[in-house]
Amino acid sequence: MKAILQQVIITLFLPFMTYHSLVGQDIIPLPSQVISAPGFFYFSGGTNINADKNIVIPAYLNNYLKQKQATLNSKGVQNEILFSVANNGLSEGYELKITTNKIFLTGNDEKGLFYGMQSLIQLLQHQPLTNGSITLPCQTITDQPRFGYRGIMLDAGRYFQPMSYIKELLDIMAAYKFNTFHWHLTEDQGWRVEIEKYPKLMSKSAWRSETVIGHHNQKPRVYDGEKHGGYYTKADIREIVAYAAERNITVIPEIEMPGHATAAIAAYPELGCTGKDLEVPRDWGVKEDVYCPSEATFKFLEDVLTEIIPLFPSPYIHIGGDECPKKQWKESALAQSVMKREGLKDEDALQSYFIKRMEAFLKTKGKKLIGWDEILEGGLAPDATVMSWRGIKGGIEAAHLGHDVIMSPNTFCYFDYYQSDAPGEPLAIGGKLTVEKVYSFDPIPDELPAETHKHILGGQGNIWTEYISTLPKLRYMAYTRMLALSEVLWTPVAKKEFLPFAVRLNKHIDYWKTKNIDFANHLFEIKPTLSSKNEGLEVTLSPLVPWGEIRYTLDGTAPNDKSAVYVNPLLLTQKTVVTSQSFIQNQAKGSPVSIDFLPHKGLQAKVLASTTPSRTYKGAGERGLINGISGKKDQFNDGEWQGITPGEDFNFKLSWTEKQKIKGVQFKLYYDPESWIYLPSGATLLSSEDGTTFNKACETLITQNKEEKVISVDIPCKIKSQFLGLKIPAIGIIPASKSGAGNQGWLFLDEIRIY
């Protein structure tokens, strides 16, 4: 009933709602507790700002209050704001009490006072200025974060990110109560930090001759012909660290090892295993050149860290540890001799040795090591903190082992993914991650026992920049989803509801637009839900948030204010393109969303058996493979493509009420080596007389066409059968020469059309 009432209120009154009606609910992330009280406080030029002794109001907050014409540090008046610190030991919490003549802001500690100031600023900036004053409803806000680690990572390795970009990002982070900036400083495609002892890192490793245009998987590749690069001087780094500290943000540097090291090896070939001269790569993807585990390499890395560590007060140093190809180690006499000397059974154990050795060095400098979840392979360093990015499995394993974990799964936290199916979306690496899905993230998995919850420090959103080279695109790709993640990491689970969050988010997006900072706004988009019926496909259209109405067409054209209004689910029985869009007061909102339906004989079939897909890439379920809808060409996690757990064969069996005349089967496979998605060797069509024993009817070999990401496979097969099956063998171990070598490959497929 509560949810229904919310929808009715929002649908009817959204265009007319005032900020007064929401009290503390204007704030993102939503506070732990808000209690309203009668009356109003009027903030104006006559409002005084007072603080307890020894409290220093950050300069930029002071400037904000001055812009609002408040009078600072005048005493003995009734209209004032009082800042104080309670020092009660509850870190980062605060109480904000607004009465008719005073505002009391008390931080549990100085950090809490800072976050209370952010909440007060949000209340002020989202209220209109009327007759020279801002009206704040009386209320008491009691607030404290759910997690102590609330992070955002920015990759400066692929594209050098200017200081101004970073400062704006830190401003947004501070406004929404993030407290950790993870700065990705070295990569295959560029080294971005000054190291005095190794000057070639700045003169050569920091620059590439040109950069690939378009998506990395497009063939043939085209390059822009423009030199790109840059690096941060030590003075730059000190400036950023100080800027972040004023905003209560800790900066953690990442120096990649032992993989993602091509740029460094290009400057100092002796660090690699081949000794060959290299160029800094001009395109993306995981490169085979990695640090060789020689004493020269360890000395280099220790020298680098010795210069890095004094620049960053953070207790942590991130060493990467991810996506390290082992091919060169397998072929290197030096690497093999180290394995023999140390009694290491394989190259995974060699990587573990590498990481453990670097952790031991960091300990001598008083620092803790963080690494991506690959550092689990071969044995985890004794006190390492694991950043889980390949889903949550690595985080769960590390927590069970008693290690601290930062949850950063690509399925919820990768802000370089597409965030919408809308036409015209800017180029992204792939995948799809909506703001709603980010909001649904919980860093503590259900399967993790209570006694291990203490090891989940928090979570982090990641901004990888292969396809983000400008500030406007950084804003568009990251900021909206950052706000969703801020509430995930701060607000108690019981208080989280997406619909009220969406109302607040829309207002925050509008506010930042007045500052010429554009956030992506996909809140008005339509979410289609597809359900296979014997006679066709049922399409249910739902708005992401229930504002206004939905209009649709059935011929692929964009809806207008004269198009049909959606009321009930649509049943599709023939080839149809459904295009839908939100309308408020006859004005189109958001972008149109299309569904291209192509029927076939499989729609009338019953699924007898289907291999259970990976939980992360389950697509539209077993019937989603025969629902008449094809997956997108550039998004393997679009809700249609189904990913089979690596190492498992795919088996799919159907039945009809009577025998069918079948001419063959078509299906689609996804091919993306950079994501470890490969093509199988072949496929077999099966037939059965009783639904129990299936025999080979026809088969085909599958060849790799590296020019295409989506491969259509056709198995012509004229048979008459009531029971049909399709078997596709597992990809198996990825060969040493390919991306993801040594791991089981992924099989992705979609839409099995029976004709």
JOQUINOR-V506230 format. One record per backbone hydrogen bond with DSSP energy under -0.5 kcal/mol. NH is the residue of the N-H (numbers start at 1). CO is the residue of the C=O. If there is no record, write none. Layout:
# JOQUINOR-V506230
NH_CO, NH_CO
This chain:
# JOQUINOR-V506230
5_1, 6_2, 7_3, 8_4, 9_5, 10_6, 11_7, 12_8, 13_9, 14_10, 16_13, 17_13, 17_14, 21_18, 22_19, 23_19, 23_20, 25_22, 26_23, 27_24, 33_142, 35_140, 36_34, 37_138, 41_136, 43_41, 43_134, 44_42, 45_132, 47_44, 48_79, 49_71, 50_48, 50_81, 52_83, 55_52, 56_54, 57_55, 58_56, 61_58, 62_58, 63_59, 64_60, 65_61, 66_62, 67_63, 68_64, 69_66, 70_65, 71_47, 72_70, 73_49, 74_71, 80_78, 80_101, 81_48, 82_103, 83_50, 83_81, 84_105, 86_107, 87_107, 88_108, 89_108, 91_89, 93_90, 94_143, 95_106, 96_141, 97_95, 97_104, 98_96, 98_139, 99_97, 99_102, 103_80, 104_97, 105_82, 105_103, 106_95, 106_104, 107_84, 107_105, 108_93, 109_93, 113_109, 114_110, 115_111, 116_112, 117_113, 118_114, 119_115, 120_116, 121_117, 122_118, 123_119, 124_120, 125_121, 126_122, 127_124, 130_128, 130_133, 133_130, 134_43, 135_128, 136_41, 136_134, 137_135, 138_39, 139_98, 140_35, 141_96, 142_33, 142_140, 143_94, 146_490, 147_489, 148_457, 149_457, 150_148, 151_459, 152_180, 153_461, 154_182, 155_463, 156_154, 156_184, 162_160, 165_162, 166_162, 167_163, 168_164, 169_165, 170_166, 171_167, 172_168, 173_169, 174_170, 175_171, 176_172, 177_174, 178_173, 179_150, 180_150, 181_250, 182_152, 182_180, 183_181, 183_252, 184_154, 184_182, 185_183, 185_254, 186_254, 187_190, 190_187, 191_205, 192_185, 194_232, 198_195, 201_198, 202_199, 203_199, 204_200, 205_200, 206_201, 207_204, 208_228, 212_282, 213_222, 218_215, 222_213, 224_211, 228_208, 230_206, 232_192, 233_231, 237_233, 238_234, 239_235, 240_236, 241_237, 242_238, 243_239, 244_240, 245_241, 246_242, 247_243, 247_244, 248_245, 249_244, 250_179, 252_181, 252_250, 253_251, 254_183, 255_318, 256_254, 257_319, 261_289, 265_261, 266_262, 267_263, 267_264, 268_264, 271_268, 272_269, 275_269, 281_188, 290_288, 291_258, 292_271, 294_292, 298_294, 299_295, 300_296, 301_297, 302_298, 303_299, 304_300, 305_301, 306_302, 307_303, 307_304, 308_304, 309_305, 310_306, 311_308, 312_308, 312_309, 313_311, 314_251, 317_368, 318_253, 319_370, 321_257, 321_319, 325_323, 330_326, 331_327, 332_328, 332_329, 333_331, 336_332, 337_333, 338_334, 339_335, 340_336, 341_337, 342_338, 343_339, 343_340, 344_339, 350_346, 351_347, 352_348, 353_349, 354_350, 355_351, 356_352, 357_353, 358_354, 359_355, 360_356, 361_357, 362_358, 363_359, 364_360, 364_361, 365_361, 365_362, 366_363, 367_362, 368_315, 370_317, 371_385, 372_320, 373_387, 375_372, 376_373, 377_374, 379_376, 384_381, 385_369, 386_404, 387_371, 388_386, 388_406, 389_387, 391_389, 396_392, 397_393, 398_394, 399_395, 400_396, 401_397, 402_399, 403_398, 405_455, 406_386, 407_458, 408_388, 410_389, 412_409, 413_409, 414_410, 415_413, 415_462, 417_414, 418_430, 418_431, 423_592, 425_422, 429_416, 433_418, 438_434, 439_435, 440_436, 441_438, 445_443, 448_445, 449_447, 452_449, 453_450, 455_452, 456_453, 457_405, 457_455, 458_405, 459_149, 460_407, 461_151, 462_413, 463_153, 464_462, 468_465, 474_470, 475_471, 476_472, 477_473, 478_474, 479_474, 479_475, 480_475, 482_478, 483_479, 484_480, 485_481, 486_482, 487_483, 488_484, 489_485, 490_486, 491_487, 495_492, 496_492, 496_493, 501_497, 502_498, 503_499, 504_500, 505_501, 506_502, 507_503, 508_504, 509_505, 510_506, 511_507, 512_508, 513_509, 514_510, 514_511, 515_511, 515_512, 516_513, 517_512, 518_516, 519_517, 525_522, 527_542, 528_526, 529_540, 531_538, 533_536, 536_533, 537_572, 538_531, 539_537, 539_570, 540_529, 540_538, 541_539, 542_527, 542_540, 544_525, 545_523, 547_545, 548_546, 549_583, 551_581, 552_564, 553_579, 556_577, 563_560, 564_552, 566_550, 570_539, 572_537, 572_570, 576_597, 577_554, 578_576, 578_595, 579_553, 579_577, 580_593, 581_551, 582_589, 583_549, 584_587, 587_584, 588_586, 589_582, 593_580, 595_578, 597_576, 597_595, 598_628, 601_754, 603_600, 604_601, 605_602, 606_655, 608_606, 608_653, 609_653, 611_651, 614_643, 618_615, 620_640, 621_618, 624_621, 625_622, 626_623, 627_624, 635_632, 638_635, 642_749, 643_617, 644_642, 644_747, 647_745, 648_645, 650_728, 651_649, 652_726, 653_609, 654_724, 655_606, 656_722, 660_721, 662_660, 662_719, 665_715, 666_753, 667_713, 668_750, 669_711, 670_748, 671_709, 672_677, 675_672, 676_673, 677_672, 678_676, 678_746, 683_700, 684_727, 685_698, 686_725, 687_695, 688_723, 689_693, 694_692, 695_687, 697_685, 698_685, 700_683, 702_681, 703_701, 705_703, 706_704, 708_705, 711_669, 711_709, 712_710, 713_667, 713_711, 715_665, 716_714, 717_663, 719_662, 719_717, 721_660, 721_719, 722_688, 723_688, 724_654, 725_686, 726_652, 727_684, 728_650, 729_682, 734_743, 738_735, 741_738, 742_734, 743_740, 745_732, 746_676, 747_644, 749_642, 750_668, 752_625, 753_666, 753_751, 754_752, 755_664, 755_753
